[in-house]
Amino acid sequence: MTQPLHIQYQATALETLANVTGRIAILADSDRLKSPGFRRLDRLTRSALTRATESEAFGKLKAGEAIELAFPAGLAAETLQIVRLPKKADQAQARKAGSAIAKAHGAGATLVLAEGHARAADIAFGLAMRAYDFDAHKTGEKTSKGPLHLMVTHPEIVARAAAPAMAVAEGVFFTRDLVNEPANVLTTHDFAVRLAAMRELGLEVEVLEEDQLTKLGMGALLGVGQGSESPSKVVVMQWHGGTKGEAPFALIGKGVVFDTGGISIKPAGGMEDMTMDMGGAGVVAGVMRTLALRKAKANVVGLVGLVENMPDGKAQRPGDVVTSMKGDTIEVINTDAEGRLVLADVLWYAQERFKPTGMINLATLTGAIIIALGHENTGVFSNNDDLCNAFLTAAKAEGEGAWRMPMGDAYDQKLKSRIADMMNVGGRDGGAITAAQFLARFVKPDVPWCHLDIAGTALLKSDTVLAPKGATGWGVMALNRMIKDRYEKG
């Protein structure tokens, strides 16, 4: 997998700045103009930093943005990057500053002069997150990154403070890699193998094959994958970091490794992006990896349903009726509404086996949520205000957009079927909501539950502050924070 950029923490050594080659990045603002590092570089460059920071261009910068001086006189460095960051910057500003440095960081070395900045660990996180590059399938020259040195007053303290965040970065990278992979590489088998490899981190991982799923009665999930050469699977990942015997919190992910739409086939334009339809499962995997890496003090189980939706001669047809593990029958009106069929069985299995304290499922479930919220926010649906608010609070703290959507009986009525217990779609209007209502039918009344529709946030066509265009890893940071704040003890 893609590894986060290795950052070397070192003590401030201002006497060496004149001889540093490659790039130098310094944090500066009106409250930092007299820092020792600034004064040293300003003397070496004959007041070039003072002129730059007093310029109109620097004055227009927002916190976390930067200007550059090329081939500065008095320095061996080829570039001096000046990043505007107040001494009392918040987490988001510090991460943005790290991101600005990472975007400019190339094959040569970069020295970041952070000195005693209180947000040095957040700067490091921004550096690591934005340096991601998925080049596994490029045969030409790889984009290699040179060494990156973070010069701080107390390197050991900053390194310790940054360590949990680097575990999060690795979890995000794992998710991004999975979502970016093409479907001929990331088959259901390959996906399961990658998850099973996390046993070495201390996770307990089981792979349930089709014969086991048949015995469990997962007719809804199995129906989705019956037209594919790739066998359907359910992977269960358990992290036992909390009190022994205490019920876990459950994360459930939709893992459709490729979605043609089945017999209700999608238009050709944009279908290549359906490699990301396993994004929910990818986020669950990334969170579980993060929890294991940082030795989270909580019991959490992650379950993912892995299928491929293909229009083979054996494929599920519109009008078919399938029986879920719960026992409810479902009339399949549209085979492209397949993710909810997968989740229905995995949600029920999670409750029957683990009796969780609560559940959150994630899925690239509907195009309707993109119409409603665009690509800035994930749609959040819930039967429990406490759990929903805990997640929304964590998402806001991590800068991951999320917005609560309504639910209600009127939407649920749209799922009535003439020949079965329910239909798998309820029409175009309110499509994201009726999809959530469908899932709610497979959640027991006493189980706190949230459904996160990440169709608009899992993969983007443009850069964000912490990610290049492509897979974002949205949700790993927020879920990790929510579990830490709500479920960890000690």
C-alpha positions as CSV (number, residue, x, y, z in Angstrom):
1,M,0.0,0.0,0.0
2,T,1.0,3.6,-0.4
3,Q,2.8,4.7,2.8
4,P,2.5,8.2,4.2
5,L,5.5,10.5,3.7
6,H,8.2,9.8,6.2
7,I,8.9,13.0,8.2
8,Q,12.2,13.4,10.1
9,Y,11.9,15.5,13.2
10,Q,15.0,17.4,14.2
11,A,16.1,20.0,16.6
12,T,16.3,23.6,15.5
13,A,19.8,24.3,14.2
14,L,19.7,27.8,12.8
15,E,23.5,27.9,12.1
16,T,23.0,25.3,9.3
17,L,20.4,27.2,7.3
18,A,22.8,28.9,4.9
19,N,24.0,25.6,3.7
20,V,20.7,23.7,3.4
21,T,20.0,22.7,-0.2
22,G,16.7,22.0,-2.0
23,R,13.8,23.8,-0.4
24,I,13.3,25.7,2.8
25,A,9.8,26.4,4.1
26,I,9.2,28.8,7.0
27,L,6.0,29.7,8.9
28,A,5.5,33.4,9.2
29,D,2.9,36.0,10.1
30,S,2.7,39.3,11.9
31,D,3.1,37.6,15.2
32,R,6.1,35.6,14.1
33,L,8.3,38.1,12.3
34,K,10.8,38.2,15.1
35,S,11.3,34.5,15.6
36,P,14.9,33.3,15.7
37,G,14.5,31.4,12.4
38,F,12.9,34.3,10.6
39,R,15.7,36.7,11.8
40,R,18.4,34.3,10.7
41,L,17.0,33.8,7.3
42,D,16.2,37.5,6.9
43,R,19.9,38.3,7.7
44,L,21.2,35.7,5.3
45,T,18.9,36.9,2.5
46,R,19.6,40.6,3.1
47,S,16.0,41.4,4.4
48,A,14.3,39.5,1.6
49,L,11.9,37.9,4.1
50,T,10.9,41.2,5.6
51,R,10.2,42.6,2.1
52,A,8.2,39.6,1.2
53,T,6.1,39.5,4.3
54,E,5.4,43.2,4.1
55,S,4.4,42.9,0.5
56,E,0.8,43.3,-0.8
57,A,0.9,39.7,-2.1
58,F,1.7,38.2,1.3
59,G,-1.0,40.4,2.9
60,K,-3.6,38.9,0.7
61,L,-2.7,35.3,1.7
62,K,-5.1,33.4,3.9
63,A,-3.8,31.3,6.8
64,G,-2.1,28.2,5.3
65,E,-1.3,29.7,2.0
66,A,2.2,30.5,0.7
67,I,4.4,32.5,-1.6
68,E,7.9,31.5,-2.9
69,L,11.2,33.1,-3.5
70,A,13.3,31.4,-6.1
71,F,17.1,31.2,-5.8
72,P,17.2,33.4,-2.7
73,A,20.5,35.3,-2.3
74,G,22.6,34.2,0.6
75,L,21.2,30.6,0.7
76,A,22.2,27.4,-0.9
77,A,18.5,26.5,-1.2
78,E,16.9,26.8,-4.6
79,T,13.5,27.9,-3.1
80,L,12.4,29.6,0.0
81,Q,8.7,29.1,0.7
82,I,7.0,31.5,3.1
83,V,3.8,30.0,4.6
84,R,1.4,32.4,6.3
85,L,0.4,30.8,9.6
86,P,-0.4,32.7,12.9
87,K,1.2,31.5,16.1
88,K,-2.3,30.8,17.4
89,A,-3.5,29.0,14.3
90,D,-6.3,26.4,14.6
91,Q,-6.0,22.8,13.5
92,A,-7.5,23.3,10.1
93,Q,-5.1,26.2,9.3
94,A,-2.1,24.2,10.5
95,R,-3.1,21.3,8.3
96,K,-3.6,23.6,5.4
97,A,-0.1,25.0,5.9
98,G,1.4,21.5,5.9
99,S,-0.6,20.7,2.7
100,A,0.8,23.8,1.0
101,I,4.3,22.7,1.7
102,A,3.6,19.1,0.6
103,K,2.2,20.2,-2.7
104,A,5.4,22.0,-3.5
105,H,7.6,19.2,-2.1
106,G,9.3,17.3,-4.9
107,A,12.3,15.0,-5.5
108,G,14.7,17.1,-3.6
109,A,14.9,17.6,0.2
110,T,12.6,20.1,2.0
111,L,13.4,21.6,5.4
112,V,10.4,23.0,7.3
113,L,11.3,25.5,9.9
114,A,8.5,25.3,12.5
115,E,10.6,26.1,15.5
116,G,8.3,26.2,18.6
117,H,5.0,26.3,16.8
118,A,2.2,24.8,19.0
119,R,0.6,23.2,15.9
120,A,3.7,21.4,14.7
121,A,2.0,18.0,14.9
122,D,-1.0,19.2,12.8
123,I,1.4,20.7,10.3
124,A,3.1,17.3,10.0
125,F,-0.3,15.6,9.5
126,G,-1.1,18.1,6.7
127,L,2.3,17.3,5.1
128,A,1.7,13.6,5.2
129,M,-1.9,13.6,4.0
130,R,-1.3,15.9,0.9
131,A,1.8,14.0,-0.2
132,Y,-0.3,11.0,-1.2
133,D,0.2,9.9,-4.8
134,F,-1.4,6.7,-6.4
135,D,1.1,5.6,-9.1
136,A,0.9,1.8,-8.7
137,H,-0.1,1.4,-12.4
138,K,2.3,3.9,-14.0
139,T,5.1,2.2,-15.9
140,G,7.1,5.4,-16.5
141,E,9.2,7.3,-14.1
142,K,7.6,7.3,-10.7
143,T,7.1,10.5,-8.8
144,S,9.5,10.1,-5.9
145,K,9.5,12.4,-3.0
146,G,12.7,13.5,-1.4
147,P,13.4,13.6,2.4
148,L,11.4,16.0,4.5
149,H,12.8,17.4,7.7
150,L,10.6,19.2,10.2
151,M,12.8,21.4,12.4
152,V,11.2,22.0,15.8
153,T,12.3,23.0,19.2
154,H,11.4,19.7,20.9
155,P,11.5,17.0,18.2
156,E,10.7,14.0,20.5
157,I,7.6,15.7,21.9
158,V,6.3,16.6,18.4
159,A,7.0,13.1,17.1
160,R,5.0,11.6,20.0
161,A,2.2,14.0,19.5
162,A,2.1,13.3,15.7
163,A,2.2,9.5,16.0
164,P,-1.6,8.9,16.5
165,A,-2.3,11.2,13.5
166,M,0.1,9.3,11.4
167,A,-1.9,6.1,12.2
168,V,-4.9,8.0,10.8
169,A,-3.0,9.0,7.7
170,E,-2.1,5.4,7.1
171,G,-5.7,4.4,7.4
172,V,-6.8,7.1,5.0
173,F,-4.1,6.0,2.5
174,F,-5.3,2.4,2.8
175,T,-8.8,3.6,1.9
176,R,-7.6,5.8,-0.9
177,D,-5.6,2.9,-2.4
178,L,-8.6,0.6,-2.3
179,V,-11.0,3.2,-3.9
180,N,-8.4,4.1,-6.6
181,E,-7.7,0.5,-7.6
182,P,-9.3,-0.6,-10.9
183,A,-11.8,-3.4,-10.7
184,N,-9.7,-5.9,-12.7
185,V,-7.1,-5.7,-9.9
186,L,-9.4,-5.2,-6.8
187,T,-11.7,-8.2,-7.3
188,T,-13.7,-9.5,-4.4
189,H,-10.9,-12.0,-3.8
190,D,-8.1,-9.5,-3.8
191,F,-10.1,-7.2,-1.5
192,A,-10.6,-10.0,1.0
193,V,-6.9,-10.9,0.8
194,R,-5.8,-7.3,1.6
195,L,-8.1,-7.2,4.6
196,A,-7.0,-10.6,5.8
197,A,-3.4,-9.3,5.7
198,M,-4.3,-6.9,8.6
199,R,-4.2,-9.9,11.0
200,E,-0.6,-8.9,11.4
201,L,-1.7,-5.7,13.0
202,G,-3.7,-7.6,15.6
203,L,-7.1,-7.6,13.9
204,E,-9.1,-10.7,14.0
205,V,-10.3,-11.3,10.4
206,E,-12.7,-13.8,9.0
207,V,-13.8,-14.2,5.3
208,L,-17.2,-15.7,4.8
209,E,-17.6,-17.4,1.5
210,E,-20.7,-18.0,-0.6
211,D,-21.6,-21.4,0.9
212,Q,-21.5,-19.8,4.4
213,L,-23.6,-16.9,3.2
214,T,-26.1,-19.2,1.7
215,K,-26.5,-21.1,5.0
216,L,-27.0,-17.7,6.7
217,G,-29.8,-16.9,4.3
218,M,-28.2,-13.8,2.8
219,G,-30.4,-14.0,-0.3
220,A,-30.4,-10.2,-0.9
221,L,-26.6,-9.9,-0.9
222,L,-26.0,-13.1,-3.0
223,G,-28.6,-12.0,-5.6
224,V,-26.5,-8.9,-6.4
225,G,-23.4,-10.9,-7.2
226,Q,-24.9,-13.9,-8.9
227,G,-24.0,-12.6,-12.4
228,S,-20.3,-12.1,-11.7
229,E,-17.4,-14.5,-12.0
230,S,-16.1,-13.0,-8.7
231,P,-17.6,-14.8,-5.8
232,S,-19.5,-12.7,-3.2
233,K,-17.9,-12.5,0.3
234,V,-18.4,-10.9,3.7
235,V,-15.3,-10.0,5.6
236,V,-15.5,-9.5,9.4
237,M,-12.7,-7.5,11.1
238,Q,-12.7,-7.4,14.9
239,W,-10.6,-5.1,17.1
240,H,-10.6,-6.0,20.8
241,G,-9.0,-3.0,22.5
242,G,-11.7,-2.3,25.1
243,T,-13.1,-4.2,28.1
244,K,-13.1,-7.9,27.5
245,G,-16.6,-9.2,26.7
246,E,-18.1,-5.8,26.2
247,A,-20.3,-5.4,23.1
248,P,-18.6,-3.7,20.2
249,F,-19.5,-0.8,18.1
250,A,-20.1,-1.9,14.5
251,L,-19.1,-0.3,11.2
252,I,-20.6,-1.8,8.0
253,G,-19.5,-1.0,4.4
254,K,-20.9,-1.5,1.0
255,G,-18.2,-3.2,-1.1
256,V,-19.4,-3.4,-4.7
257,V,-16.0,-3.7,-6.5
258,F,-17.6,-2.7,-9.8
259,D,-21.2,-1.7,-10.6
260,T,-22.4,-1.9,-14.1
261,G,-26.0,-1.5,-12.8
262,G,-26.6,-5.1,-13.7
263,I,-29.5,-5.7,-16.1
264,S,-30.7,-2.2,-15.3
265,I,-27.4,-1.2,-16.9
266,K,-25.9,2.3,-16.4
267,P,-25.1,4.7,-19.3
268,A,-21.6,4.2,-20.7
269,G,-20.5,7.8,-19.9
270,G,-18.7,7.8,-16.5
271,M,-19.2,4.1,-15.8
272,E,-15.4,3.9,-15.4
273,D,-15.8,5.7,-12.1
274,M,-17.8,2.7,-10.7
275,T,-14.6,1.2,-9.5
276,M,-15.3,3.5,-6.5
277,D,-18.6,1.8,-5.6
278,M,-16.8,-0.1,-2.8
279,G,-16.0,3.2,-1.1
280,G,-18.0,2.4,2.0
281,A,-16.1,-0.9,2.5
282,G,-12.9,1.0,1.9
283,V,-13.6,3.5,4.6
284,V,-14.5,0.7,7.1
285,A,-11.2,-1.0,6.3
286,G,-9.2,2.2,6.7
287,V,-10.8,2.9,10.1
288,M,-10.1,-0.6,11.3
289,R,-6.5,-0.2,10.2
290,T,-6.2,3.1,12.1
291,L,-7.7,1.6,15.3
292,A,-5.2,-1.3,15.2
293,L,-2.2,0.9,14.4
294,R,-2.9,3.3,17.3
295,K,-4.1,0.5,19.7
296,A,-7.5,2.0,20.3
297,K,-9.0,1.3,23.6
298,A,-12.4,0.2,22.3
299,N,-14.1,-2.9,20.9
300,V,-15.1,-2.3,17.3
301,V,-16.1,-4.7,14.6
302,G,-16.0,-3.8,10.9
303,L,-18.1,-5.8,8.4
304,V,-18.0,-5.4,4.6
305,G,-20.1,-7.1,1.9
306,L,-18.0,-7.7,-1.2
307,V,-19.8,-8.3,-4.5
308,E,-19.6,-7.4,-8.2
309,N,-22.8,-6.3,-10.1
310,M,-22.6,-7.7,-13.6
311,P,-25.2,-8.3,-16.4
312,D,-24.4,-12.0,-17.1
313,G,-27.0,-14.6,-18.2
314,K,-27.3,-15.6,-14.5
315,A,-27.7,-12.1,-13.3
316,Q,-30.6,-10.9,-11.1
317,R,-33.5,-9.4,-13.1
318,P,-35.9,-6.6,-12.5
319,G,-39.0,-8.2,-11.0
320,D,-37.1,-10.9,-9.1
321,V,-38.0,-11.5,-5.5
322,V,-35.2,-12.3,-3.0
323,T,-35.4,-13.2,0.6
324,S,-33.1,-11.4,3.0
325,M,-31.3,-12.9,6.1
326,K,-33.9,-11.2,8.2
327,G,-36.6,-13.1,6.4
328,D,-38.3,-10.2,4.6
329,T,-38.9,-10.5,0.9
330,I,-37.7,-7.8,-1.5
331,E,-39.0,-7.2,-5.0
332,V,-36.1,-6.0,-7.1
333,I,-37.4,-3.2,-9.3
334,N,-34.0,-1.9,-10.3
335,T,-30.9,-4.0,-10.2
336,D,-28.8,-0.8,-10.0
337,A,-30.2,-0.2,-6.5
338,E,-28.0,-3.1,-5.4
339,G,-26.0,-1.5,-2.5
340,R,-28.9,-1.5,-0.2
341,L,-29.5,-5.2,-0.8
342,V,-25.9,-5.9,0.2
343,L,-26.1,-3.7,3.3
344,A,-29.5,-5.2,4.4
345,D,-28.0,-8.6,5.0
346,V,-24.7,-7.4,6.5
347,L,-26.6,-5.0,8.9
348,W,-28.8,-7.9,10.1
349,Y,-25.9,-10.2,10.4
350,A,-24.0,-7.7,12.5
351,Q,-26.9,-7.3,14.9
352,E,-27.6,-11.0,15.2
353,R,-24.0,-12.0,15.8
354,F,-22.5,-9.1,17.7
355,K,-25.4,-7.3,19.5
356,P,-23.5,-4.0,18.9
357,T,-23.9,-0.9,21.0
358,G,-24.5,1.0,17.8
359,M,-23.9,0.8,14.1
360,I,-22.8,3.2,11.3
361,N,-22.9,2.0,7.7
362,L,-21.2,3.7,4.8
363,A,-22.1,3.4,1.1
364,T,-21.7,5.2,-2.2
365,L,-25.4,4.5,-2.3
366,T,-27.3,7.1,-4.4
367,G,-26.8,9.7,-7.1
368,A,-29.7,11.5,-5.5
369,I,-27.5,12.6,-2.5
370,I,-25.1,14.3,-5.0
371,I,-28.1,16.2,-6.4
372,A,-29.1,17.2,-2.9
373,L,-25.7,18.0,-1.3
374,G,-23.1,18.2,-4.1
375,H,-19.6,17.0,-3.4
376,E,-19.1,19.0,-0.2
377,N,-21.2,17.0,2.2
378,T,-22.0,13.4,3.0
379,G,-25.7,12.7,3.7
380,V,-26.3,11.5,7.2
381,F,-29.4,9.6,8.2
382,S,-30.1,8.3,11.7
383,N,-32.6,6.8,14.1
384,N,-30.7,8.2,17.1
385,D,-30.0,11.8,17.9
386,D,-27.1,11.1,20.3
387,L,-25.2,8.9,17.9
388,C,-25.9,11.2,15.0
389,N,-24.8,14.3,16.9
390,A,-21.6,12.6,18.1
391,F,-20.7,11.8,14.5
392,L,-21.6,15.2,13.2
393,T,-19.5,16.8,15.9
394,A,-16.5,14.6,15.0
395,A,-16.9,15.3,11.3
396,K,-16.9,19.0,11.9
397,A,-13.9,18.8,14.1
398,E,-12.0,17.0,11.4
399,G,-13.2,19.2,8.6
400,E,-15.1,16.5,6.8
401,G,-18.4,17.8,5.5
402,A,-21.6,16.0,6.7
403,W,-25.2,17.1,6.8
404,R,-28.2,15.4,8.4
405,M,-31.1,14.4,6.1
406,P,-34.7,13.8,7.1
407,M,-36.5,10.4,7.4
408,G,-40.1,9.5,8.0
409,D,-43.1,7.3,7.4
410,A,-44.2,9.1,4.3
411,Y,-41.0,8.2,2.6
412,D,-41.2,4.6,3.9
413,Q,-44.6,4.1,2.3
414,K,-43.1,4.6,-1.1
415,L,-41.3,1.2,-0.7
416,K,-44.6,-0.8,-0.7
417,S,-44.6,-3.8,-3.1
418,R,-47.6,-5.5,-4.7
419,I,-46.0,-9.0,-4.5
420,A,-43.4,-8.8,-1.7
421,D,-42.7,-7.2,1.6
422,M,-41.0,-4.2,0.0
423,M,-39.5,-2.9,-3.2
424,N,-35.8,-2.0,-3.4
425,V,-36.6,1.5,-4.8
426,G,-39.2,4.1,-4.1
427,G,-39.1,6.4,-7.2
428,R,-36.9,9.3,-8.2
429,D,-38.1,11.9,-5.8
430,G,-36.4,11.7,-2.4
431,G,-34.3,8.8,-3.7
432,A,-31.5,9.1,-1.1
433,I,-34.1,9.2,1.7
434,T,-36.1,6.2,0.5
435,A,-32.8,4.3,0.2
436,A,-32.2,5.2,3.9
437,Q,-35.7,4.1,4.8
438,F,-35.0,0.8,3.1
439,L,-31.9,0.2,5.2
440,A,-33.8,1.3,8.4
441,R,-36.1,-1.8,7.9
442,F,-33.1,-3.9,8.7
443,V,-32.1,-2.1,11.9
444,K,-33.6,-3.3,15.2
445,P,-35.6,-0.6,17.1
446,D,-33.2,-0.5,20.1
447,V,-30.0,-0.2,18.0
448,P,-28.6,3.3,17.5
449,W,-27.8,3.6,13.8
450,C,-26.5,6.0,11.2
451,H,-26.4,5.6,7.5
452,L,-23.7,7.7,5.6
453,D,-24.3,8.2,1.9
454,I,-20.8,9.0,0.6
455,A,-21.6,8.9,-3.1
456,G,-20.5,12.6,-3.5
457,T,-17.5,12.6,-1.2
458,A,-15.6,9.3,-1.7
459,L,-13.9,10.4,-5.0
460,L,-13.5,13.8,-6.5
461,K,-12.5,15.3,-9.8
462,S,-10.5,18.1,-8.2
463,D,-8.0,18.6,-5.4
464,T,-9.0,19.2,-1.8
465,V,-6.8,20.7,1.0
466,L,-5.6,17.3,2.2
467,A,-6.0,15.1,-1.0
468,P,-5.1,15.2,-4.7
469,K,-8.0,14.5,-7.1
470,G,-9.3,11.0,-6.9
471,A,-10.1,9.0,-3.8
472,T,-10.4,11.2,-0.7
473,G,-10.6,8.7,2.2
474,W,-13.5,10.7,3.5
475,G,-14.8,9.4,6.8
476,V,-11.7,7.7,8.2
477,M,-10.8,10.8,10.3
478,A,-14.3,11.5,11.5
479,L,-15.1,7.9,12.5
480,N,-11.7,7.5,14.2
481,R,-12.4,10.7,16.2
482,M,-15.9,9.7,17.1
483,I,-14.8,6.3,18.4
484,K,-12.0,7.9,20.4
485,D,-14.3,10.5,21.9
486,R,-17.3,8.3,22.5
487,Y,-16.2,4.8,23.1
488,E,-12.6,4.7,24.3
489,K,-11.9,4.5,28.0
490,G,-8.7,5.5,29.9
